[in-house]
Amino acid sequence: MARQVIYTFKGKTKTIPFSYDKHRDLYEAVAEAEGIDLTQFLAMEAQVAVTSKKGAKAEKAFRRSEFARYGFSSIKFVREEDE
């Protein structure tokens, strides 16, 4: 079964197909689906990763806050029981 991502963008819930061949993670997939350029975001995320003493926690917090600023309120993989 193919993976799918369900997300809410500016109040509208949408579902898209997902493949690791095309995207590094589900955040990149939803950004592409909505036409958001992540060039500056990825550069800043790399800086957070290098300078943070909290490691992955800081990266995850940065990613969540930035995507909330873009207008995303929920991003997750569709689980089989959700269908």
Summary of the structure (lengths in Angstrom):
residues: 83
radius of gyration: 13.4
end to end distance: 12.1
largest distance: 40.5
contacts: 193
relative contact order: 0.23
helix: 47%
strand: 24%
